[in-house]
Amino acid sequence: MPIWTLHGDGRTVEPGAVVTPTERLGWPATIAIGAQHVVAMFGATFLVPILTGFPVTTTLFFSGVGTILFLLLTRNKLPSYLGSSFAFIAPIQAYNGGKTLETTQQITQAMVSVAVTGVILALVGLLVQKIGTRWIEKLMPPVVSGAIVALIGLNLAPAAWNNFTVQPGVATITLAAIILFSVLFRGFLGRISIFLGVVVGYVFAAITGQVSFDAVSQAAWVGLPEFHLPAFGDPVSWSLLPIFLPVVLVLIAENVGHVRGVATMTGDPTINRHTGRALTADGVASTLAGLFGGSATTTYGENIGVMAATRVYSTAAYWVAGAFAILLSFSPAFGAVINTIPAGVIGGATTALYGLIGVIGIKIWVDNQVDFSRPVNQYTAAVAFVIAIAGFTMNLGTLTFSAIVLGTVAALVIYHGGNAIARWRNTGTDDGGPIVPIGQLGGDPQ
């Protein structure tokens, strides 16, 4: 177990000071803050298995295990909670025609791509440890990274509509509650507005008799998570891989943004040196989840919000949070309760959530003052968006390339190809600008 030095008297944080990653408050305060991190991650982490079909308790288990693994691999110097990544929702739903996975076979097939994507991210992390992040900044300047993030959210719009129409009344109340909470509340409560809206929608659906609790009454309160093994020998599993590859770019941007955000908030630029380790750790955690039936992971923006509010960046609190998540995963009854969430609640929540993912991409452009008077920037975004919204697909032999894949490739090819032509004609080119913190797709993107 890592050793932390006690900050001050262990009870308070002095004005203008922060509790650094290698410090901690007294254990009662540390445990309380760790519990806050669990609450912060919970809303987004439980939504991912609901939207993908992965087992809820298994996802929670690997969320906790992944967090502890992340702390170990980053040498206990980078505070982060690894919750379920929303970036994987689109490729998983694309595999099953816009729906959640419905059979064990589908889950085991999708697990192969989750595990392989994690391996690729881990390898990228090792490369970053060797040569730095400048190549990432050149590959994904703001106009490209913004387009890729936005198209993932926009591509999911039909899935949100399909759930919305099942129970339009429940969906409308859920959506209205999310918007109301986000406007009324600030700070932590504002960041979990989607979770609060889901609670309101669920309660309304239950009161009006639109929720079935039969499965809950049959589930045990204590039991092991539902583990699976990936179907590596199934050719269908490998045919899904191209759909997942663009997610690697999103995970890279999320992790780089997380590290830089923590470095800025703590006033310690040396934290940026851990970028490669963060990428590797997230990749290893996602691979482990993919090998046994959990959702892939990513660093969480909600938990950055907790750190900003408390000024406590101690990794000790994250050890506590990871342990809580693991304990919670050993309750099949809890997973059964989550699985009773009706389609209308999901439809209302995802209408907001998927749209906000699109807005995050646009915010990247605004924050970095992307010049859309340049045709190459215009077409980088325009073509990628239409491909995503229309749901373009392309068949090449036995492989099917989804709109996410095609939109990502289009954004990269148009931007870099267009600038190559511009240089050839001596008309100049964008410098691309640095990669920026883009928020966390695994959580409430506010």
C-alpha positions in Angstrom: 0.0 0.0 0.0 1.4 3.4 -0.9 2.4 5.8 1.9 1.2 9.4 1.9 2.4 12.3 4.1 -0.2 13.9 6.2 -1.3 17.4 5.0 -1.2 19.9 7.8 -3.3 18.9 10.8 -5.1 16.2 8.6 -8.5 17.9 8.9 -8.4 21.2 7.0 -6.9 22.6 3.8 -5.3 26.0 4.3 -6.5 28.9 2.1 -4.8 28.9 -1.3 -3.3 25.4 -0.6 -4.1 22.0 -2.1 -3.6 18.5 -0.9 -1.2 17.1 -3.4 -1.4 13.5 -4.9 1.3 12.3 -2.5 -0.4 13.8 0.6 -3.6 12.9 2.4 -6.0 14.2 5.1 -6.9 12.1 8.1 -8.5 8.7 7.2 -12.1 9.7 8.2 -11.9 12.8 5.8 -10.1 10.7 3.1 -12.8 8.0 3.3 -15.5 10.7 3.1 -13.9 12.2 0.0 -13.5 8.8 -1.5 -17.2 8.2 -1.1 -17.9 11.5 -2.9 -15.8 10.2 -5.8 -18.0 7.1 -5.9 -21.1 9.2 -6.1 -19.6 11.4 -8.8 -18.6 8.5 -11.1 -21.7 6.4 -10.4 -24.2 8.3 -12.7 -22.1 7.8 -15.8 -20.6 4.5 -15.0 -23.9 2.7 -14.6 -25.3 4.2 -17.7 -22.7 2.7 -20.0 -23.7 -1.0 -19.3 -27.4 0.0 -19.6 -26.7 1.4 -23.1 -24.3 -1.3 -24.3 -25.6 -4.5 -22.7 -22.5 -5.3 -20.7 -23.2 -6.6 -17.1 -23.6 -3.8 -14.6 -21.8 -5.4 -11.7 -18.9 -6.6 -13.9 -18.5 -3.1 -15.3 -18.4 -1.7 -11.7 -15.9 -4.3 -10.7 -13.4 -3.5 -13.4 -14.1 0.2 -12.9 -12.7 -0.2 -9.3 -10.0 -2.6 -10.3 -9.0 -0.3 -13.2 -8.7 2.7 -10.9 -6.4 0.9 -8.5 -4.4 -0.4 -11.4 -4.1 3.1 -12.8 -2.8 4.4 -9.5 -0.2 1.6 -9.4 1.0 2.1 -12.9 1.3 5.9 -12.6 3.3 5.4 -9.4 0.6 6.8 -7.2 1.3 10.3 -8.5 -1.7 11.0 -10.8 -5.2 11.1 -9.2 -7.9 9.7 -11.4 -11.0 7.5 -11.4 -11.4 5.1 -14.3 -15.1 4.9 -15.1 -16.9 3.4 -18.0 -16.0 5.1 -21.3 -18.9 6.5 -23.4 -16.7 6.5 -26.5 -17.4 2.8 -26.8 -21.2 3.1 -26.9 -21.4 4.1 -30.5 -19.4 1.2 -32.0 -21.1 -1.3 -29.7 -24.6 -0.1 -30.7 -23.5 0.1 -34.3 -22.6 -3.6 -34.2 -26.2 -4.4 -33.1 -28.1 -2.1 -35.3 -28.3 0.8 -32.9 -29.4 -1.4 -30.0 -27.8 -2.8 -26.8 -26.1 -6.2 -26.9 -28.8 -8.8 -26.4 -27.0 -12.1 -26.1 -23.9 -13.5 -24.4 -22.4 -14.3 -27.8 -22.7 -10.6 -28.8 -21.0 -9.6 -25.6 -18.1 -12.0 -26.0 -17.7 -10.9 -29.7 -17.6 -7.2 -28.7 -15.2 -8.0 -25.8 -12.5 -8.8 -28.4 -12.5 -5.3 -29.8 -12.6 -3.7 -26.3 -9.5 -5.7 -25.3 -7.6 -5.0 -28.6 -8.4 -1.3 -28.4 -7.0 -1.3 -24.8 -3.8 -3.0 -26.1 -3.4 -0.3 -28.8 -3.9 2.5 -26.3 -1.3 0.9 -23.9 1.2 0.7 -26.8 0.5 4.4 -27.6 1.3 5.2 -24.0 4.6 3.4 -24.2 5.4 5.3 -27.4 4.6 8.6 -25.6 6.9 7.7 -22.8 9.7 7.4 -25.3 9.1 10.4 -27.7 6.5 12.7 -26.0 3.1 13.9 -27.2 4.0 16.3 -30.0 3.1 13.7 -32.7 -0.4 13.4 -31.2 -0.8 17.2 -31.4 0.1 17.1 -35.0 -2.1 14.1 -35.8 -5.2 15.6 -34.0 -5.2 19.4 -34.0 -8.3 21.0 -32.6 -10.3 21.0 -35.9 -9.8 17.2 -36.3 -10.2 16.2 -32.6 -13.3 18.4 -32.3 -14.8 16.7 -35.4 -14.1 13.2 -34.2 -15.6 13.8 -30.7 -18.7 15.5 -32.1 -19.4 12.9 -34.8 -19.4 10.1 -32.2 -22.2 11.9 -30.3 -24.1 12.8 -33.5 -23.9 9.3 -34.9 -25.8 8.1 -31.8 -28.8 10.4 -32.4 -31.0 7.7 -34.0 -30.4 5.3 -31.1 -31.7 8.0 -28.7 -34.8 8.5 -30.8 -35.6 4.8 -30.9 -35.6 4.6 -27.1 -37.5 7.9 -26.8 -40.4 6.7 -28.9 -41.0 3.6 -26.7 -42.2 5.7 -23.8 -42.3 9.3 -24.9 -43.9 10.6 -21.7 -41.2 9.1 -19.5 -38.5 10.2 -21.9 -39.8 13.8 -21.9 -40.0 14.0 -18.1 -36.4 12.6 -17.9 -35.1 15.0 -20.4 -36.8 18.0 -18.8 -35.5 17.1 -15.4 -31.9 16.8 -16.7 -32.2 20.3 -18.3 -33.8 21.8 -15.2 -31.2 20.4 -12.8 -28.3 21.5 -15.0 -29.7 25.1 -15.0 -30.7 25.2 -11.3 -27.6 23.7 -9.8 -24.0 24.6 -9.8 -20.9 22.7 -8.8 -21.2 19.0 -8.0 -25.0 18.8 -8.3 -24.9 20.4 -11.7 -22.3 17.9 -12.9 -24.5 15.0 -12.0 -27.7 16.5 -13.6 -28.0 13.5 -16.0 -27.9 11.1 -13.0 -30.5 13.2 -11.1 -32.7 13.3 -14.2 -32.5 9.6 -14.6 -33.6 9.2 -11.0 -36.6 11.5 -11.6 -37.6 9.6 -14.8 -37.2 6.3 -13.1 -39.4 7.3 -10.1 -42.1 8.6 -12.5 -42.0 5.4 -14.5 -42.2 3.3 -11.3 -45.1 5.3 -9.9 -47.0 4.9 -13.2 -46.5 1.2 -13.3 -44.0 1.2 -16.2 -41.2 -0.7 -14.3 -41.0 -4.4 -13.7 -39.2 -5.5 -10.5 -39.6 -9.3 -11.1 -35.9 -9.8 -11.8 -34.9 -7.9 -8.6 -36.9 -10.2 -6.3 -35.1 -13.2 -7.8 -31.6 -11.8 -7.5 -29.3 -12.5 -4.6 -28.0 -9.6 -2.5 -24.4 -11.0 -2.5 -22.7 -12.8 -5.3 -19.9 -12.7 -7.9 -20.0 -10.4 -10.9 -20.9 -12.0 -14.2 -17.6 -12.8 -16.0 -17.2 -13.8 -19.6 -14.3 -14.7 -21.9 -13.8 -13.0 -25.3 -14.6 -14.9 -28.4 -11.2 -14.6 -30.0 -11.8 -17.6 -32.2 -15.0 -16.2 -33.8 -14.3 -14.4 -37.1 -17.2 -12.0 -36.5 -15.3 -10.7 -33.4 -12.4 -9.5 -35.6 -14.7 -8.1 -38.3 -15.9 -5.6 -35.6 -12.5 -4.2 -34.9 -12.5 -1.4 -37.5 -15.5 0.1 -35.8 -13.7 0.5 -32.6 -10.3 1.9 -33.8 -11.4 5.6 -33.9 -12.1 5.3 -30.2 -8.4 5.1 -29.6 -8.0 8.7 -30.8 -10.8 9.8 -28.4 -9.2 8.0 -25.4 -5.8 9.6 -26.2 -7.4 13.0 -26.2 -9.2 12.3 -22.9 -6.2 11.1 -21.1 -3.9 13.9 -22.3 -6.5 16.4 -21.3 -7.0 14.8 -17.9 -3.2 14.9 -17.1 -2.9 18.5 -18.2 -6.0 19.5 -16.3 -4.7 18.0 -13.0 -1.2 19.6 -13.6 -2.9 23.0 -14.0 -5.2 22.7 -11.0 -2.4 21.5 -8.7 0.2 24.0 -10.0 2.6 21.1 -10.6 3.7 21.0 -14.3 5.8 17.9 -13.5 2.6 15.9 -13.5 2.6 16.2 -17.3 5.5 13.8 -17.3 3.1 11.0 -16.4 1.1 11.3 -19.7 2.5 8.2 -21.2 2.0 6.2 -18.0 -1.6 7.4 -17.9 -2.3 6.2 -21.5 -0.6 2.9 -20.7 -2.6 2.4 -17.5 -5.9 3.2 -19.1 -5.1 0.8 -21.9 -4.2 -2.0 -19.6 -7.3 -1.4 -17.5 -9.5 -1.5 -20.6 -7.8 -4.6 -21.9 -8.4 -6.3 -18.5 -12.0 -5.4 -18.6 -12.4 -6.6 -22.2 -10.8 -10.0 -21.3 -13.4 -10.7 -18.6 -16.7 -8.9 -19.6 -16.5 -5.4 -18.4 -16.8 -2.1 -20.2 -13.7 -0.2 -21.3 -12.5 2.6 -19.0 -11.4 6.2 -19.2 -10.5 9.1 -16.9 -13.5 10.9 -15.5 -14.3 14.6 -15.6 -16.9 14.3 -12.8 -14.1 13.3 -10.4 -11.9 16.2 -11.5 -14.9 18.4 -10.4 -14.8 16.8 -7.0 -11.1 17.5 -6.7 -11.6 21.1 -7.8 -14.3 21.6 -5.3 -12.4 20.1 -2.3 -8.9 21.0 -3.4 -7.9 17.5 -2.4 -5.9 15.7 -5.1 -4.7 12.9 -2.9 -4.5 9.5 -4.6 -5.5 8.0 -1.3 -9.1 9.1 -1.9 -9.1 7.2 -5.2 -7.9 4.0 -3.5 -10.9 4.3 -1.3 -13.2 5.0 -4.2 -11.9 2.0 -6.1 -12.4 -0.2 -3.1 -16.0 1.0 -2.7 -16.7 0.2 -6.4 -15.4 -3.3 -6.1 -17.5 -4.0 -3.0 -20.6 -2.6 -4.7 -20.0 -4.9 -7.7 -20.6 -8.0 -5.5 -24.4 -7.4 -5.3 -26.4 -9.1 -8.2 -29.5 -7.4 -6.8 -28.0 -4.0 -7.3 -27.3 -4.9 -10.9 -30.8 -6.2 -11.3 -32.2 -2.9 -10.1 -30.2 -1.0 -12.7 -31.4 -3.3 -15.4 -35.0 -2.3 -14.6 -34.5 1.2 -16.0 -37.0 1.5 -18.8 -36.3 2.5 -22.4 -38.0 5.9 -22.0 -35.6 7.0 -19.3 -32.7 5.9 -21.4 -34.1 7.8 -24.4 -34.5 11.0 -22.5 -31.1 10.8 -20.9 -29.3 9.9 -24.2 -31.0 12.7 -26.1 -29.2 15.1 -23.8 -26.0 13.1 -23.4 -25.3 12.4 -27.1 -26.0 16.0 -28.0 -23.6 17.2 -25.3 -20.9 14.9 -26.7 -21.4 16.8 -30.0 -21.2 20.1 -28.2 -17.9 19.1 -26.6 -16.4 18.7 -30.1 -17.7 22.2 -31.1 -16.4 23.7 -27.8 -12.9 22.4 -28.8 -13.2 24.6 -32.0 -14.4 27.6 -30.0 -11.8 27.3 -27.3 -9.0 27.0 -29.9 -10.4 29.6 -32.3 -10.4 27.3 -35.2 -10.5 29.4 -38.4 -13.5 28.2 -40.5 -12.8 30.6 -43.2 -10.3 28.1 -44.5 -11.9 25.6 -46.8 -9.8 22.7 -45.5 -11.2 23.3 -42.0 -14.8 23.6 -43.3 -14.7 20.4 -45.2 -12.9 18.5 -42.4 -15.9 19.1 -40.2 -18.7 19.2 -42.8 -18.0 15.8 -44.5 -17.3 14.1 -41.1 -20.6 15.3 -39.7 -22.8 14.3 -42.6 -21.2 10.8 -42.7 -21.9 10.4 -39.0 -25.5 11.8 -39.0 -26.5 9.9 -42.1 -24.9 6.7 -40.9 -22.7 6.0 -44.0 -21.3 2.5 -44.2 -18.9 0.8 -46.6 -18.4 -2.9 -47.2 -14.9 -4.2 -48.1 -15.0 -7.9 -48.5 -16.1 -9.3 -45.2 -15.5 -6.1 -43.3 -18.1 -3.4 -42.8 -16.8 0.1 -42.0 -19.3 2.2 -39.9 -20.0 5.9 -40.0 -17.7 6.5 -37.1 -14.8 4.9 -38.9 -15.5 6.6 -42.2 -16.1 10.0 -40.5 -12.8 9.7 -38.6 -10.9 8.7 -41.7 -12.5 11.5 -43.6 -11.5 14.1 -41.0 -7.9 13.0 -40.9 -7.5 12.6 -44.7 -9.2 15.9 -45.6 -7.3 17.9 -43.0 -3.8 16.5 -43.6 -4.3 16.0 -47.3 -5.7 19.5 -47.7 -2.8 21.1 -45.8 -0.3 19.0 -47.8 -1.8 20.5 -51.0 -1.7 24.0 -49.5 2.0 23.6 -48.7 2.6 22.4 -52.2 1.0 25.5 -53.5 2.8 27.7 -51.0 -0.4 29.0 -49.5 0.5 28.2 -45.9 -1.1 25.8 -43.5 -2.5 25.7 -40.0 -0.1 25.0 -37.3 -2.8 22.7 -35.9 -2.5 24.0 -32.3 -2.1 21.8 -29.2 -4.4 19.0 -28.2 -6.7 20.3 -25.5 -8.6 18.9 -22.6 -11.9 17.9 -24.2 -13.9 16.8 -21.1 -14.7 13.2 -20.4 -16.8 11.2 -22.7 -17.1 8.5 -19.9 -19.1 11.0 -17.9 -21.4 14.0 -17.8 -19.9 16.3 -20.4 -20.6 19.7 -18.8 
